């Protein structure tokens, strides 16, 4: 009986995933702005989820590698949110052209790559969180 339930759960997951990606594809055909906003918001939610997970489990870390990466993901997600809102069709930042979202996207990728390069330096160091927080 339990085996039947796990098989049906797998099928439900697969069907949900196929429907989700089909919906994204149909959305991209309808409106690129809507598709781009949904895709960006999903990546922002993932970045902030990584931050929340690592921040709430920081007392269990032996080093601060994951903490450095997760804090940088918090800021990368914030810059990506600004990038999404700055898109030309969103009309959030008046007086700016299509160059602003491109610059914000580049800033977010630079911050992400620099944090991934710097994080290994904290593999053997323990940061005192009581000083920072």
N, C-alpha and C positions, 0 to 999 in steps of 0.2 A: 504494500500500500504506500509506503514511504517512497519507494522508487518511482512510482507513478507521479507523485507530487513533484519530485525534483525534476523529472523530465518535462512536466508541464510548465514548471517555473522557467526552465531553460528556453522553451519555445516562446513563452510570453516575453522574456527578455529579448530574444532575437526579433520577434515581431515588433516590439516597441522600438528597438534600435533601427530596424528597417523603415518603420513609419516616421521616426524622427528625422532620419537623413533624407527620406523622400520629401518630407515637409520642408526641410531646408532647401532642397533642390527646387521645389516649386516656388518657394519664397524668393530664391535667387532669380527665377524667371520673371516673377511679378515685379519685384522692386529690389534693386541692388542695395539701396540704402537700408532697407529693412533687414535683408540678409546679412549685410556687414555689421549692423548694430547687434543682431542676435549672436553672430559668431564672436564678436568682440566681448559682449557681455558674458558669454559662456567662458571665454578665456580669462576674463577678470574674476569671475566667480571661482574658477579653478585656482588662480594665483592667490586670492584672498583665503580660500579654503586651506591651501598649503600653509599660509601664514598662521591661521588660527590653530591648525593641528599642531604645528611645531611650537607655537608660543605657549599653548596650554600644556605641552609635555616637556618644556625646557628643563624642568628640575630633574628629569631622568637622563639627560644628555651627559655624556662624559666629556665631550668637546663641543665647541660652538660652531661647527661646520654647518649643520642644518639650520641653526638659528640665524646665522649670517645670511644664508640663502633665503630663508623664509621672510626675514625682515626686508630684504631687497625685493622680494616678490610683492610685499605689501605696497611698496612705492612704485614698482613697475605696473601693478594693477591700477594704481591711482593715475599714473601718467597715461595708461591705455584708456582709462575712462575719459580723461580729457581729450585724448586723440579721437575717441568715438564721438564725443560731443562737439568737437571742433570741425567735423566733416562739413563740407560746403553746403550740403542740402539740409543740415540740421538747424542752421540759423541761430546758433547759440552765441557765438562770438562774432559780433558784427564788426565789419571793417577789415576782416582778415580774408585772405583768399585760400586756395587749395594748398598753399605751401605750409600753413600752420599744422594741419594734421600729419603731414609727412615729417615735419621736423619733430613733432611730439613722438611719433612712432620710432624715429631714429634715436631719440633720447632714451626712450624706454629700452630699446635693444642694447644700446651702449651700457646703460645701468645694469641690465641683466647680465651681459657678457663680462663686465668688470667685476660684478659680485661673484660670478662663477670662477673668475680667475683669482680673486683675492681670498675666497673662502677656504681653500686648502691651507693657507697660512695659519688658520685658526684650528687646525686639526689637533695640535698638541697644546693649545693654550686654553685656559679657562677664564672667561670674562666674568667679573663679579657683577651680577645683575642688580644687587642692592645699590650699587653706585649709579647704575644707569637708570633704574626705574624709580 
